[in-house]
């Protein structure tokens, strides 16, 4: 959880970031879903490609033993 908090904290300072939330599975407390809202897919992609985000994500992936899965979704 501290790595997710650090990741969110850094995301909040990025251009295009609107909001975010972290959800924890009731039946599997090790399972999280992180949702962030951005002004555009391009703003998200810039954050996704950033070195700072990649460093934290690598630490998260190492703890999980697998790479995180991402998707871009639009409202509606």
N, CA, C and O atoms as a CHARMM CRD file, in Angstrom:
* protein
*
  304
    1    1 UNK  N      0.80200  -1.20200   0.00000 PROA 1      0.00000
    2    1 UNK  CA     0.00000   0.00000   0.00000 PROA 1      0.00000
    3    1 UNK  C      0.85400   1.27900   0.00000 PROA 1      0.00000
    4    1 UNK  O      0.47700   2.24600  -0.66200 PROA 1      0.00000
    5    2 UNK  N      1.98900   1.32300   0.71700 PROA 2      0.00000
    6    2 UNK  CA     2.80000   2.54800   0.66700 PROA 2      0.00000
    7    2 UNK  C      3.25900   2.90500  -0.74500 PROA 2      0.00000
    8    2 UNK  O      3.34300   4.08600  -1.08200 PROA 2      0.00000
    9    3 UNK  N      3.55500   1.91000  -1.57100 PROA 3      0.00000
   10    3 UNK  CA     3.96600   2.19400  -2.94800 PROA 3      0.00000
   11    3 UNK  C      2.80400   2.76300  -3.75200 PROA 3      0.00000
   12    3 UNK  O      3.00000   3.66000  -4.57200 PROA 3      0.00000
   13    4 UNK  N      1.60100   2.25100  -3.52700 PROA 4      0.00000
   14    4 UNK  CA     0.42600   2.79200  -4.22700 PROA 4      0.00000
   15    4 UNK  C      0.17000   4.23600  -3.80400 PROA 4      0.00000
   16    4 UNK  O     -0.19700   5.07100  -4.63100 PROA 4      0.00000
   17    5 UNK  N      0.35900   4.52800  -2.53200 PROA 5      0.00000
   18    5 UNK  CA     0.18300   5.89900  -2.04500 PROA 5      0.00000
   19    5 UNK  C      1.21700   6.82100  -2.67800 PROA 5      0.00000
   20    5 UNK  O      0.88800   7.93700  -3.08100 PROA 5      0.00000
   21    6 UNK  N      2.45700   6.36800  -2.76900 PROA 6      0.00000
   22    6 UNK  CA     3.51500   7.15700  -3.40200 PROA 6      0.00000
   23    6 UNK  C      3.19200   7.40000  -4.87200 PROA 6      0.00000
   24    6 UNK  O      3.35400   8.51200  -5.37500 PROA 6      0.00000
   25    7 UNK  N      2.73800   6.36200  -5.55400 PROA 7      0.00000
   26    7 UNK  CA     2.39200   6.47900  -6.96500 PROA 7      0.00000
   27    7 UNK  C      1.27000   7.50000  -7.16200 PROA 7      0.00000
   28    7 UNK  O      1.34500   8.35000  -8.04900 PROA 7      0.00000
   29    8 UNK  N      0.23200   7.41000  -6.33000 PROA 8      0.00000
   30    8 UNK  CA    -0.88900   8.35200  -6.43000 PROA 8      0.00000
   31    8 UNK  C     -0.42300   9.76600  -6.12600 PROA 8      0.00000
   32    8 UNK  O     -0.81400  10.70800  -6.81500 PROA 8      0.00000
   33    9 UNK  N      0.40000   9.92500  -5.11000 PROA 9      0.00000
   34    9 UNK  CA     0.90000  11.24200  -4.73800 PROA 9      0.00000
   35    9 UNK  C      1.63000  11.89400  -5.90600 PROA 9      0.00000
   36    9 UNK  O      1.43300  13.07600  -6.18600 PROA 9      0.00000
   37   10 UNK  N      2.45900  11.13100  -6.57500 PROA 10     0.00000
   38   10 UNK  CA     3.18800  11.67000  -7.73200 PROA 10     0.00000
   39   10 UNK  C      2.25400  11.95400  -8.90300 PROA 10     0.00000
   40   10 UNK  O      2.43300  12.93900  -9.61900 PROA 10     0.00000
   41   11 UNK  N      1.27300  11.10500  -9.09300 PROA 11     0.00000
   42   11 UNK  CA     0.33200  11.30000 -10.20500 PROA 11     0.00000
   43   11 UNK  C     -0.43700  12.60700 -10.05700 PROA 11     0.00000
   44   11 UNK  O     -0.72500  13.27800 -11.04800 PROA 11     0.00000
   45   12 UNK  N     -0.76700  12.96700  -8.82100 PROA 12     0.00000
   46   12 UNK  CA    -1.56400  14.17800  -8.60500 PROA 12     0.00000
   47   12 UNK  C     -0.87400  15.44700  -9.09400 PROA 12     0.00000
   48   12 UNK  O     -1.53500  16.46200  -9.31800 PROA 12     0.00000
   49   13 UNK  N      0.42800  15.40300  -9.26000 PROA 13     0.00000
   50   13 UNK  CA     1.16000  16.58700  -9.71900 PROA 13     0.00000
   51   13 UNK  C      1.34700  16.61100 -11.23600 PROA 13     0.00000
   52   13 UNK  O      1.94200  17.54300 -11.77700 PROA 13     0.00000
   53   14 UNK  N      0.84100  15.59000 -11.91900 PROA 14     0.00000
   54   14 UNK  CA     1.04600  15.48200 -13.36200 PROA 14     0.00000
   55   14 UNK  C     -0.02000  16.25500 -14.13400 PROA 14     0.00000
   56   14 UNK  O     -1.18200  16.28400 -13.73000 PROA 14     0.00000
   57   15 UNK  N      0.37300  16.87900 -15.24200 PROA 15     0.00000
   58   15 UNK  CA    -0.60500  17.57400 -16.07700 PROA 15     0.00000
   59   15 UNK  C     -1.68800  16.60200 -16.55600 PROA 15     0.00000
   60   15 UNK  O     -1.38800  15.51300 -17.04400 PROA 15     0.00000
   61   16 UNK  N     -2.92600  17.00700 -16.41000 PROA 16     0.00000
   62   16 UNK  CA    -4.04100  16.20300 -16.89400 PROA 16     0.00000
   63   16 UNK  C     -4.65800  15.28100 -15.85900 PROA 16     0.00000
   64   16 UNK  O     -5.71400  14.70200 -16.11500 PROA 16     0.00000
   65   17 UNK  N     -4.03600  15.12600 -14.70100 PROA 17     0.00000
   66   17 UNK  CA    -4.59100  14.25700 -13.66100 PROA 17     0.00000
   67   17 UNK  C     -5.81800  14.91200 -13.05600 PROA 17     0.00000
   68   17 UNK  O     -5.79600  16.09600 -12.71800 PROA 17     0.00000
   69   18 UNK  N     -6.90000  14.13500 -12.91700 PROA 18     0.00000
   70   18 UNK  CA    -8.13200  14.66000 -12.32200 PROA 18     0.00000
   71   18 UNK  C     -8.36800  14.05200 -10.93900 PROA 18     0.00000
   72   18 UNK  O     -8.51900  14.77900  -9.95700 PROA 18     0.00000
   73   19 UNK  N     -8.39900  12.72200 -10.86200 PROA 19     0.00000
   74   19 UNK  CA    -8.67600  12.07500  -9.58000 PROA 19     0.00000
   75   19 UNK  C     -8.25900  10.61200  -9.63800 PROA 19     0.00000
   76   19 UNK  O     -7.89500  10.09000 -10.69200 PROA 19     0.00000
   77   20 UNK  N     -8.32100   9.96400  -8.47400 PROA 20     0.00000
   78   20 UNK  CA    -7.99100   8.55200  -8.43000 PROA 20     0.00000
   79   20 UNK  C     -8.58200   7.89100  -7.20300 PROA 20     0.00000
   80   20 UNK  O     -8.92200   8.55800  -6.22600 PROA 20     0.00000
   81   21 UNK  N     -8.70200   6.58300  -7.26200 PROA 21     0.00000
   82   21 UNK  CA    -9.15700   5.81300  -6.11100 PROA 21     0.00000
   83   21 UNK  C     -8.54200   4.42600  -6.16900 PROA 21     0.00000
   84   21 UNK  O     -8.20900   3.91900  -7.24100 PROA 21     0.00000
   85   22 UNK  N     -8.39900   3.82400  -5.00100 PROA 22     0.00000
   86   22 UNK  CA    -7.85800   2.48200  -4.89000 PROA 22     0.00000
   87   22 UNK  C     -8.90800   1.62000  -4.21900 PROA 22     0.00000
   88   22 UNK  O     -9.38700   1.94200  -3.13100 PROA 22     0.00000
   89   23 UNK  N     -9.26500   0.52500  -4.87100 PROA 23     0.00000
   90   23 UNK  CA   -10.28300  -0.39300  -4.35600 PROA 23     0.00000
   91   23 UNK  C     -9.62600  -1.70100  -3.97300 PROA 23     0.00000
   92   23 UNK  O     -8.73700  -2.18600  -4.67200 PROA 23     0.00000
   93   24 UNK  N    -10.06500  -2.27800  -2.85100 PROA 24     0.00000
   94   24 UNK  CA    -9.52500  -3.53800  -2.35900 PROA 24     0.00000
   95   24 UNK  C    -10.61700  -4.59600  -2.38000 PROA 24     0.00000
   96   24 UNK  O    -11.73000  -4.35800  -1.91300 PROA 24     0.00000
   97   25 UNK  N    -10.29600  -5.75800  -2.92200 PROA 25     0.00000
   98   25 UNK  CA   -11.24000  -6.86600  -3.04200 PROA 25     0.00000
   99   25 UNK  C    -11.64800  -7.35400  -1.65000 PROA 25     0.00000
  100   25 UNK  O    -10.78700  -7.67200  -0.83000 PROA 25     0.00000
  101   26 UNK  N    -12.94800  -7.41500  -1.38100 PROA 26     0.00000
  102   26 UNK  CA   -13.46100  -7.85700  -0.08800 PROA 26     0.00000
  103   26 UNK  C    -13.07900  -9.31000   0.19100 PROA 26     0.00000
  104   26 UNK  O    -12.77700  -9.66700   1.32900 PROA 26     0.00000
  105   27 UNK  N    -13.09200 -10.14000  -0.84100 PROA 27     0.00000
  106   27 UNK  CA   -12.82400 -11.56800  -0.67700 PROA 27     0.00000
  107   27 UNK  C    -11.33900 -11.92500  -0.79000 PROA 27     0.00000
  108   27 UNK  O    -10.93300 -13.02400  -0.41000 PROA 27     0.00000
  109   28 UNK  N    -10.53500 -11.00500  -1.30900 PROA 28     0.00000
  110   28 UNK  CA    -9.09800 -11.24200  -1.46600 PROA 28     0.00000
  111   28 UNK  C     -8.36300  -9.94500  -1.17000 PROA 28     0.00000
  112   28 UNK  O     -8.13600  -9.14600  -2.07900 PROA 28     0.00000
  113   29 UNK  N     -7.98400  -9.71900   0.09000 PROA 29     0.00000
  114   29 UNK  CA    -7.37800  -8.44500   0.48100 PROA 29     0.00000
  115   29 UNK  C     -6.05400  -8.12400  -0.20400 PROA 29     0.00000
  116   29 UNK  O     -5.55200  -7.00600  -0.08100 PROA 29     0.00000
  117   30 UNK  N     -5.48900  -9.07700  -0.91600 PROA 30     0.00000
  118   30 UNK  CA    -4.25600  -8.81000  -1.66100 PROA 30     0.00000
  119   30 UNK  C     -4.53900  -8.30700  -3.07700 PROA 30     0.00000
  120   30 UNK  O     -3.60900  -7.97000  -3.81000 PROA 30     0.00000
  121   31 UNK  N     -5.80500  -8.25400  -3.46400 PROA 31     0.00000
  122   31 UNK  CA    -6.22000  -7.86300  -4.81300 PROA 31     0.00000
  123   31 UNK  C     -6.72300  -6.42300  -4.79600 PROA 31     0.00000
  124   31 UNK  O     -7.68500  -6.10000  -4.09900 PROA 31     0.00000
  125   32 UNK  N     -6.06700  -5.56500  -5.56600 PROA 32     0.00000
  126   32 UNK  CA    -6.43700  -4.15000  -5.64400 PROA 32     0.00000
  127   32 UNK  C     -6.78700  -3.76900  -7.07500 PROA 32     0.00000
  128   32 UNK  O     -6.28600  -4.35000  -8.03700 PROA 32     0.00000
  129   33 UNK  N     -7.65800  -2.77800  -7.18600 PROA 33     0.00000
  130   33 UNK  CA    -7.93100  -2.12300  -8.46200 PROA 33     0.00000
  131   33 UNK  C     -7.68300  -0.63400  -8.23600 PROA 33     0.00000
  132   33 UNK  O     -8.22200  -0.03600  -7.30500 PROA 33     0.00000
  133   34 UNK  N     -6.87100  -0.05600  -9.08800 PROA 34     0.00000
  134   34 UNK  CA    -6.57500   1.37700  -8.98700 PROA 34     0.00000
  135   34 UNK  C     -7.17800   2.04500 -10.21000 PROA 34     0.00000
  136   34 UNK  O     -6.90800   1.65900 -11.34700 PROA 34     0.00000
  137   35 UNK  N     -7.99800   3.05100  -9.95600 PROA 35     0.00000
  138   35 UNK  CA    -8.65400   3.78800 -11.03700 PROA 35     0.00000
  139   35 UNK  C     -8.18400   5.23800 -10.96400 PROA 35     0.00000
  140   35 UNK  O     -8.26800   5.87700  -9.91500 PROA 35     0.00000
  141   36 UNK  N     -7.69700   5.73900 -12.06900 PROA 36     0.00000
  142   36 UNK  CA    -7.35500   7.16300 -12.11900 PROA 36     0.00000
  143   36 UNK  C     -8.05500   7.78500 -13.31300 PROA 36     0.00000
  144   36 UNK  O     -8.22000   7.15800 -14.35900 PROA 36     0.00000
  145   37 UNK  N     -8.45700   9.02200 -13.13200 PROA 37     0.00000
  146   37 UNK  CA    -9.16300   9.75700 -14.17800 PROA 37     0.00000
  147   37 UNK  C     -8.25300  10.87600 -14.67500 PROA 37     0.00000
  148   37 UNK  O     -7.68400  11.64200 -13.89700 PROA 37     0.00000
  149   38 UNK  N     -8.13800  10.93900 -15.99300 PROA 38     0.00000
  150   38 UNK  CA    -7.25500  11.90300 -16.65000 PROA 38     0.00000
  151   38 UNK  C     -8.05700  12.71100 -17.65600 PROA 38     0.00000
  152   38 UNK  O     -9.09800  12.26100 -18.13500 PROA 38     0.00000
  153   39 UNK  N     -7.57100  13.90400 -17.97700 PROA 39     0.00000
  154   39 UNK  CA    -8.24900  14.76000 -18.94300 PROA 39     0.00000
  155   39 UNK  C     -8.24300  14.15400 -20.34000 PROA 39     0.00000
  156   39 UNK  O     -9.13600  14.42500 -21.14300 PROA 39     0.00000
  157   40 UNK  N     -7.23800  13.33500 -20.63000 PROA 40     0.00000
  158   40 UNK  CA    -7.15200  12.70600 -21.94800 PROA 40     0.00000
  159   40 UNK  C     -6.30800  11.44500 -21.86600 PROA 40     0.00000
  160   40 UNK  O     -5.53100  11.26000 -20.92900 PROA 40     0.00000
  161   41 UNK  N     -6.47000  10.58700 -22.85400 PROA 41     0.00000
  162   41 UNK  CA    -5.63900   9.38100 -22.94100 PROA 41     0.00000
  163   41 UNK  C     -4.17400   9.77900 -23.12100 PROA 41     0.00000
  164   41 UNK  O     -3.28100   9.08500 -22.63500 PROA 41     0.00000
  165   42 UNK  N     -3.92500  10.87300 -23.80400 PROA 42     0.00000
  166   42 UNK  CA    -2.55800  11.32900 -24.02800 PROA 42     0.00000
  167   42 UNK  C     -1.89500  11.72800 -22.71000 PROA 42     0.00000
  168   42 UNK  O     -0.71900  11.43600 -22.49300 PROA 42     0.00000
  169   43 UNK  N     -2.65300  12.39900 -21.82400 PROA 43     0.00000
  170   43 UNK  CA    -2.10000  12.78300 -20.52000 PROA 43     0.00000
  171   43 UNK  C     -1.72100  11.53400 -19.72600 PROA 43     0.00000
  172   43 UNK  O     -0.66300  11.49300 -19.09700 PROA 43     0.00000
  173   44 UNK  N     -2.58500  10.51300 -19.75400 PROA 44     0.00000
  174   44 UNK  CA    -2.27200   9.26200 -19.07300 PROA 44     0.00000
  175   44 UNK  C     -1.01500   8.62300 -19.66900 PROA 44     0.00000
  176   44 UNK  O     -0.13400   8.17500 -18.93600 PROA 44     0.00000
  177   45 UNK  N     -0.93800   8.58400 -20.99000 PROA 45     0.00000
  178   45 UNK  CA     0.19800   7.94300 -21.64800 PROA 45     0.00000
  179   45 UNK  C      1.51400   8.64400 -21.30600 PROA 45     0.00000
  180   45 UNK  O      2.55000   7.99000 -21.18200 PROA 45     0.00000
  181   46 UNK  N      1.47900   9.96300 -21.15300 PROA 46     0.00000
  182   46 UNK  CA     2.69400  10.68100 -20.74800 PROA 46     0.00000
  183   46 UNK  C      3.10800  10.26200 -19.34500 PROA 46     0.00000
  184   46 UNK  O      4.29100  10.02900 -19.09300 PROA 46     0.00000
  185   47 UNK  N      2.15600  10.16500 -18.43600 PROA 47     0.00000
  186   47 UNK  CA     2.44300   9.71400 -17.07700 PROA 47     0.00000
  187   47 UNK  C      2.91400   8.25500 -17.08800 PROA 47     0.00000
  188   47 UNK  O      3.86900   7.90300 -16.39600 PROA 47     0.00000
  189   48 UNK  N      2.25500   7.42700 -17.85900 PROA 48     0.00000
  190   48 UNK  CA     2.62800   6.00600 -17.94200 PROA 48     0.00000
  191   48 UNK  C      4.07400   5.84800 -18.41700 PROA 48     0.00000
  192   48 UNK  O      4.78200   4.95000 -17.96100 PROA 48     0.00000
  193   49 UNK  N      4.50900   6.70600 -19.31900 PROA 49     0.00000
  194   49 UNK  CA     5.85700   6.61500 -19.88900 PROA 49     0.00000
  195   49 UNK  C      6.92900   7.27200 -19.02600 PROA 49     0.00000
  196   49 UNK  O      8.11700   7.16400 -19.33000 PROA 49     0.00000
  197   50 UNK  N      6.52800   7.94700 -17.96100 PROA 50     0.00000
  198   50 UNK  CA     7.50800   8.68500 -17.15600 PROA 50     0.00000
  199   50 UNK  C      8.41600   7.75500 -16.35600 PROA 50     0.00000
  200   50 UNK  O      8.00500   6.68200 -15.91700 PROA 50     0.00000
  201   51 UNK  N      9.63800   8.18800 -16.18300 PROA 51     0.00000
  202   51 UNK  CA    10.64200   7.41100 -15.45500 PROA 51     0.00000
  203   51 UNK  C     10.24200   7.21000 -13.99500 PROA 51     0.00000
  204   51 UNK  O     10.38600   6.11200 -13.45800 PROA 51     0.00000
  205   52 UNK  N      9.73900   8.26800 -13.35100 PROA 52     0.00000
  206   52 UNK  CA     9.35100   8.17400 -11.94700 PROA 52     0.00000
  207   52 UNK  C      8.26900   7.14100 -11.71800 PROA 52     0.00000
  208   52 UNK  O      8.34000   6.36300 -10.76600 PROA 52     0.00000
  209   53 UNK  N      7.26400   7.12700 -12.58500 PROA 53     0.00000
  210   53 UNK  CA     6.18800   6.15200 -12.45800 PROA 53     0.00000
  211   53 UNK  C      6.71000   4.74500 -12.70200 PROA 53     0.00000
  212   53 UNK  O      6.34200   3.80500 -11.99800 PROA 53     0.00000
  213   54 UNK  N      7.56600   4.60800 -13.69800 PROA 54     0.00000
  214   54 UNK  CA     8.10600   3.29200 -14.05100 PROA 54     0.00000
  215   54 UNK  C      8.92300   2.70100 -12.89800 PROA 54     0.00000
  216   54 UNK  O      8.87700   1.49300 -12.66300 PROA 54     0.00000
  217   55 UNK  N      9.66300   3.53800 -12.18400 PROA 55     0.00000
  218   55 UNK  CA    10.47000   3.05300 -11.06400 PROA 55     0.00000
  219   55 UNK  C      9.59900   2.49800  -9.94300 PROA 55     0.00000
  220   55 UNK  O      9.88200   1.43200  -9.39600 PROA 55     0.00000
  221   56 UNK  N      8.54400   3.22300  -9.60600 PROA 56     0.00000
  222   56 UNK  CA     7.64400   2.74200  -8.54900 PROA 56     0.00000
  223   56 UNK  C      6.89100   1.50400  -9.02100 PROA 56     0.00000
  224   56 UNK  O      6.72600   0.54700  -8.26400 PROA 56     0.00000
  225   57 UNK  N      6.43500   1.52100 -10.26600 PROA 57     0.00000
  226   57 UNK  CA     5.69200   0.37900 -10.78500 PROA 57     0.00000
  227   57 UNK  C      6.55500  -0.87300 -10.80600 PROA 57     0.00000
  228   57 UNK  O      6.04800  -1.97000 -10.57100 PROA 57     0.00000
  229   58 UNK  N      7.83500  -0.73600 -11.08000 PROA 58     0.00000
  230   58 UNK  CA     8.73800  -1.88600 -11.06900 PROA 58     0.00000
  231   58 UNK  C      8.81300  -2.49700  -9.66900 PROA 58     0.00000
  232   58 UNK  O      8.87600  -3.71900  -9.52900 PROA 58     0.00000
  233   59 UNK  N      8.80600  -1.66200  -8.64300 PROA 59     0.00000
  234   59 UNK  CA     8.81400  -2.16400  -7.26600 PROA 59     0.00000
  235   59 UNK  C      7.51200  -2.89400  -6.94600 PROA 59     0.00000
  236   59 UNK  O      7.52400  -3.93900  -6.29400 PROA 59     0.00000
  237   60 UNK  N      6.39500  -2.34300  -7.40600 PROA 60     0.00000
  238   60 UNK  CA     5.09500  -2.98600  -7.19000 PROA 60     0.00000
  239   60 UNK  C      5.06100  -4.33200  -7.90500 PROA 60     0.00000
  240   60 UNK  O      4.63900  -5.33600  -7.33100 PROA 60     0.00000
  241   61 UNK  N      5.50400  -4.35100  -9.15300 PROA 61     0.00000
  242   61 UNK  CA     5.51200  -5.59500  -9.93000 PROA 61     0.00000
  243   61 UNK  C      6.38800  -6.65600  -9.27200 PROA 61     0.00000
  244   61 UNK  O      6.05000  -7.83900  -9.28500 PROA 61     0.00000
  245   62 UNK  N      7.50900  -6.23500  -8.69800 PROA 62     0.00000
  246   62 UNK  CA     8.40600  -7.18300  -8.02500 PROA 62     0.00000
  247   62 UNK  C      7.71300  -7.80000  -6.81400 PROA 62     0.00000
  248   62 UNK  O      7.86200  -8.99500  -6.55700 PROA 62     0.00000
  249   63 UNK  N      6.96100  -6.99700  -6.07300 PROA 63     0.00000
  250   63 UNK  CA     6.22400  -7.52000  -4.91400 PROA 63     0.00000
  251   63 UNK  C      5.11100  -8.47400  -5.33800 PROA 63     0.00000
  252   63 UNK  O      4.84900  -9.47900  -4.67800 PROA 63     0.00000
  253   64 UNK  N      4.45900  -8.13700  -6.46200 PROA 64     0.00000
  254   64 UNK  CA     3.35700  -8.97400  -6.94900 PROA 64     0.00000
  255   64 UNK  C      3.85300 -10.25200  -7.61400 PROA 64     0.00000
  256   64 UNK  O      3.15500 -11.26500  -7.63700 PROA 64     0.00000
  257   65 UNK  N      5.06600 -10.19000  -8.15200 PROA 65     0.00000
  258   65 UNK  CA     5.58000 -11.32700  -8.90300 PROA 65     0.00000
  259   65 UNK  C      5.02700 -11.38800 -10.31200 PROA 65     0.00000
  260   65 UNK  O      5.14900 -12.40900 -10.99000 PROA 65     0.00000
  261   66 UNK  N      4.42000 -10.29800 -10.75300 PROA 66     0.00000
  262   66 UNK  CA     3.88200 -10.19400 -12.11300 PROA 66     0.00000
  263   66 UNK  C      3.70200  -8.72600 -12.45900 PROA 66     0.00000
  264   66 UNK  O      3.70900  -7.85900 -11.58500 PROA 66     0.00000
  265   67 UNK  N      3.54000  -8.46300 -13.75200 PROA 67     0.00000
  266   67 UNK  CA     3.34600  -7.08200 -14.19700 PROA 67     0.00000
  267   67 UNK  C      1.88300  -6.68100 -14.04000 PROA 67     0.00000
  268   67 UNK  O      0.97300  -7.48400 -14.24800 PROA 67     0.00000
  269   68 UNK  N      1.68300  -5.43600 -13.67300 PROA 68     0.00000
  270   68 UNK  CA     0.34000  -4.89200 -13.55800 PROA 68     0.00000
  271   68 UNK  C     -0.31100  -4.82800 -14.93900 PROA 68     0.00000
  272   68 UNK  O      0.36800  -4.69600 -15.95700 PROA 68     0.00000
  273   69 UNK  N     -1.62400  -4.92200 -14.95100 PROA 69     0.00000
  274   69 UNK  CA    -2.38900  -4.85300 -16.18900 PROA 69     0.00000
  275   69 UNK  C     -3.07600  -3.48700 -16.25300 PROA 69     0.00000
  276   69 UNK  O     -3.70900  -3.05400 -15.29000 PROA 69     0.00000
  277   70 UNK  N     -2.94300  -2.81600 -17.39600 PROA 70     0.00000
  278   70 UNK  CA    -3.53600  -1.50800 -17.58900 PROA 70     0.00000
  279   70 UNK  C     -4.55800  -1.52700 -18.71900 PROA 70     0.00000
  280   70 UNK  O     -4.46900  -2.33900 -19.63900 PROA 70     0.00000
  281   71 UNK  N     -5.51200  -0.63500 -18.63800 PROA 71     0.00000
  282   71 UNK  CA    -6.46900  -0.43200 -19.72600 PROA 71     0.00000
  283   71 UNK  C     -6.91600   1.01500 -19.70300 PROA 71     0.00000
  284   71 UNK  O     -6.94000   1.65000 -18.64900 PROA 71     0.00000
  285   72 UNK  N     -7.26500   1.52600 -20.84800 PROA 72     0.00000
  286   72 UNK  CA    -7.80200   2.89000 -20.94700 PROA 72     0.00000
  287   72 UNK  C     -9.27200   2.76700 -21.31200 PROA 72     0.00000
  288   72 UNK  O     -9.63300   2.10800 -22.28700 PROA 72     0.00000
  289   73 UNK  N    -10.10200   3.40400 -20.52600 PROA 73     0.00000
  290   73 UNK  CA   -11.54800   3.34500 -20.72400 PROA 73     0.00000
  291   73 UNK  C    -12.10900   4.75800 -20.81900 PROA 73     0.00000
  292   73 UNK  O    -11.60200   5.68400 -20.18700 PROA 73     0.00000
  293   74 UNK  N    -13.16300   4.91200 -21.61800 PROA 74     0.00000
  294   74 UNK  CA   -13.85900   6.17700 -21.72900 PROA 74     0.00000
  295   74 UNK  C    -15.21300   6.04800 -21.04900 PROA 74     0.00000
  296   74 UNK  O    -15.79000   4.96200 -21.01000 PROA 74     0.00000
  297   75 UNK  N    -15.73000   7.17200 -20.50300 PROA 75     0.00000
  298   75 UNK  CA   -17.06700   7.17800 -19.92700 PROA 75     0.00000
  299   75 UNK  C    -18.08400   6.89500 -21.01800 PROA 75     0.00000
  300   75 UNK  O    -17.89900   7.26600 -22.17700 PROA 75     0.00000
  301   76 UNK  N    -19.15900   6.23200 -20.62500 PROA 76     0.00000
  302   76 UNK  CA   -20.26600   6.04500 -21.54700 PROA 76     0.00000
  303   76 UNK  C    -20.30200   4.69200 -22.10800 PROA 76     0.00000
  304   76 UNK  O    -21.18300   4.37800 -22.90800 PROA 76     0.00000
